[in-house]
Amino acid sequence: MTNPELRRQVINIYKELLNIGREYPLGYEYFRTRLHRAFSSQAYLDNEDQIRKGIARAEFVKKEIEML
């Protein structure tokens, strides 16, 4: 079972990215499907260190998108 705090962090960053995606140049639907695919591909992770690295990667992507 994963750490509830990590789960909350993953859900929060997902929601933040979805909100940012509303203004994505290629459209919200394009962004949402790719975001969902990216998060789904990592759903198997159960190692807390790997989950933290994934969260850090998502934060980096968030900053990059905000700069667009």
C-alpha positions in Angstrom: 0.0 0.0 0.0 1.3 3.4 -0.9 1.8 6.3 1.4 -1.4 8.4 1.6 0.6 11.6 1.5 2.3 10.7 -1.7 -1.0 9.7 -3.2 -2.4 13.1 -2.3 0.7 14.8 -3.9 0.3 12.8 -7.1 -3.4 13.7 -7.3 -2.7 17.4 -6.6 0.0 17.7 -9.3 -2.3 15.9 -11.8 -5.1 18.4 -11.0 -2.7 21.4 -11.3 -1.4 20.1 -14.7 -5.0 19.7 -15.9 -5.8 23.3 -14.9 -2.7 24.5 -16.8 -3.7 22.4 -19.8 -6.8 24.4 -20.3 -4.6 27.1 -22.0 -2.4 24.6 -23.9 -1.8 25.8 -27.5 -2.8 22.4 -29.0 -6.0 22.2 -27.0 -7.2 20.9 -23.7 -8.4 17.5 -25.0 -5.0 16.8 -26.6 -3.2 17.8 -23.4 -5.6 15.8 -21.2 -5.2 12.6 -23.1 -1.5 12.8 -23.1 -1.4 13.7 -19.4 -3.6 10.8 -18.5 -1.4 8.4 -20.6 1.7 9.7 -18.9 0.3 9.2 -15.4 -1.3 5.9 -16.2 2.0 4.5 -17.5 3.5 5.1 -14.0 0.6 3.7 -12.0 2.5 0.5 -11.3 5.1 2.3 -9.1 5.0 1.3 -5.5 8.5 2.3 -4.4 8.3 5.6 -2.5 11.5 6.9 -4.0 10.4 6.3 -7.5 7.0 8.0 -6.8 8.9 11.0 -5.4 11.0 11.2 -8.5 7.9 11.0 -10.6 6.4 13.9 -8.6 9.6 15.9 -9.1 9.4 15.2 -12.9 5.8 16.4 -13.0 6.7 19.6 -11.1 9.5 20.2 -13.7 7.0 19.7 -16.6 4.6 22.0 -14.9 7.2 24.8 -14.7 8.1 24.2 -18.4 4.5 24.4 -19.5 3.9 27.6 -17.4 6.8 29.2 -19.4 5.0 28.6 -22.7 
